[in-house]
Amino acid sequence: MADKDAHNGAFYQRDREWHPPAYAPIYKTSVKRSPNAALISLDNTISEITGPVFGHNMIGEYDNDLIQNYAKAGELPIGQRIIVHGRVLDEDRRPVPGALLEFWQANAGGRYRHKKETYLAPLDPNFGGCGRTITAEDGSYRLRTIKPGPYPWPNGVNDWRPAHIHFSVFGHGFAQRLITQMYFEGDPLIWICPIVKTIPSKEAIESLIAPIDMENTIPMDARAYKFDIVLRGRRSTMFENRMEGN
């Protein structure tokens, strides 16, 4: 990621009470994938930091428009049209330009376009559910999409995931990747989701919930939600692939 005002000192320590533990029995998958030994902090190697470069120069016209990027000519996907926008920031809340964002989600019925999907909600022939964009000089990004639906998942007898969009943040090197999820303001499923309940801090959970932003809606077209991503520090966004720290 390009950052003209590079951090010159030590990175701030992560607040362990802000982020969830790697081992959380209420989230069944964590039992098998959590580490069994003490964590070891390793510096990134030069090859991880500098490359290989991944996809920054391969952005298409509609890559950040999930309403159009999979639809057949003259057709549109079904669902509530929304805009999601925000900024990628460092631990001092300075903008991070040039970050590659990838996003993926279920359709309006809660189904992913994936060959191993088991939920029987219908596929939308005009919705692919994935896209990407590059952050601007002020760290900002913007995507247009359909609001995803909730879906059941085989964790407990009757567990449901709240509506959410997955975000992947890449730096200039392929190994510089962080993954998180964005939820929607007002969704009652957020507070009973076993994955969300592993996060010990209410404030941390709220940082994953995008508030509605009426100032950025498009009248008679799409509502807007605002979601900022903080890469490091004590109030870092919770990244599910870096429980040990980022």
N, C-alpha and C positions, 0 to 999 in steps of 0.2 A: 504494500500500500504506500502510495506517495504521501509524505508528510514533511512539509517545508520546515516546520518547527519541531524537529525530532527531539524525543525525550532524552535528556543528557544525564539523568541520574538513575538511581535504582527504581524499578517499578514498585508501585504500592503493593503491600501485602493484601492478599484476598481475605475477606471477612468470612471465616468458616461458619459463622452463624447465619450468614446471608444465603449461602448456597446449600443445596441438599446433600446428604451423605450418599456415597456411591452405593452403599448397601442399605436397601429399604424394603423389607419383606412385603409391605402392602403393594409394592410395584414388583410383580413376579419376575419380570425379566432381569431386574437388577441383582437378584440373588445369584444368578449364574455368571453375570458379566462383571460383577464388582471385584476389585482386587482382594487377595487374601493376605497380602503382606503390606508392610509400611510403604508409603509413597516415597519415591525418589525424584528429586527435582533435577532435570537435565536441561542444559542449554541447547538451543537450536544449533545445528551444524551449518556451515557456510552453504552447503548444497541445499539445505532445507529453506534457508532464508532467501537465496538468490534464484532458485529455479527448481524444476522446470516451470516456465511460465505457462499459465493455464487459461486460455480462452478470452483474455482481455480484449483482443482485437477482432473477435468473431461475434459481435453483437448485431443482430438483425433489426429491421425497422419495427417489427411488432413483438420483439422478444419480451418487452415489459408490459405487453397488452394481452392478457390471457383471454380476453373476450374475443379477440380477433385472430390470435396466432395459431388456432387449430380449427377455426370455423370454416365450413364450406362456403363458397362464394354465394352471397345473398342470404346467408343464414347466420344465426347467433345462438350462443348457449343459453340454457334456461337458468334463471336464478336472479337474486338481487345483485344489481350492478354496484360495485364499490371501487373506490380509489384508496390505496394504502400509500402513505408517504411518511417521510421522516428523515433522520440524519444518522450516519455512522460517526461516532465520536470516540476519542481516546479517553484515558482515565482523568484527564484535566478538562474534559468536555470540549476539546478542540476538534474541529472537523477533520475527517479522514477521507481525502479525495482518492479516486482511482481504485476503490475497493470493488471487487467483483461480487455482486449479490446474486445468488440463485434462490428461487422460491418454488415450492411445490405444495399441492393441497388436494383435498377431495373436492368433488363437484357439489352442486347444491343439494344433492340427495345423500351426501356423505360417503360417496364411493370414489376410490382412487382408480386411475387408469393404470393398473398394474396386473401382470399375469398371475400373481399369487394372491390377489385380492379375494377375500372370502365373503364379504358382505354382499347380500343379494340386492341391494339398491341398484336401480338401472344406471347404465353408463349414458353419458350425454355425448352423442356423436359429434357435437361441435365444441367440445371442451377437452383440452389436453391436460390442463392442471399443472403446467410448469412453465417457467420463464426465467429471465435474468436481466440484469442491468448493471451499469457502472455508476458509482457515486460521483457527483459533480465536485467542483472545486470547494464548495461549502459543505461537502460531505452528504449532500442531500440525494435522495432517490425517490422514485415514484413508480407505482405499478397500478394497472387497472385490471380488475378481475371480477369474478362472481363470488359472493360470500359462500364459503364452504358450509356443508351441513355436518352435524354431529354424527357419530357412528358408534355401534357397540364393538367391544374388543374382548378377546378371551383372557382377561386377567382374573376377574371374579365372576360370580354367577350373573350379575346384571350391571356391569361396569360400562360406562359410555364416555367417549372422549368428547370434550367440548369442541365447538367449531374452532379451527386453528389453521394458521399458515406456517409452514416450515421455512426458515431462512438459513442459508449457508453463506458465510462471509469468507471470501478468499483474499489473501494478500497477493503479492506478485509471485510468490513461490507456491507450488502445488501443495506442500505440506502445511502451509499457513491457512488452516481452515477451522472455522468455528461454526457450530450449528445450534440454532435455538428455535423456539416456537412463539408465535404471536397469537393471543386470544382476543376476544371481542368484549368490549364493555357491556355489562348487563346480562351476560350468559350465566344462568344459575348452575350449569354443569361444571363450571370452572372449580368451584369450591368443594365439589364432591369427587373430583377426578383423582384417582390414586396416584397418578404421576405428579400432578400439581401438589397434592398433599405431602409429598416428600420434601417440599421446600419449606424450611422451618420459619422463614420470615414472611409475614403478611406483606410488608413493604416490597420484598423481592418479587412476590407473586404479582403484586399490582404493577410492577415495572414491566411485566410480560403482557399486560392487558392494554390494548390500544383503545383510547377514548375516541368517541365519535367527534369529528371536527367539522362542524357545519360551515365554517368559513371557507373550507376547501371542497365543498360539495359542488356538483354540477347540476343546477336546477333542472328538474324533469328528466334526469339521467342517472346520476350516481351519488350515493352518500360517500363520505370520506372518513378515514380513520388515521390517526397519527401514531407512529411507532418508531422511537429512537432506539438505536443499538449502541451500548457502551462496551468497548472492547476489553478494558482492564480495570483494575482498581477495586476498592472496597465495595463499590456499588456497580460492579460490572453486571451486564446482562447475564442471566444464567444460560451457560452453553452446555448442552447435554453431552457433547463429545469431549469435554475437558473438565470433568468434575474435580480433577486434581489441581486445577489452576490454568490460567492462560496468559 
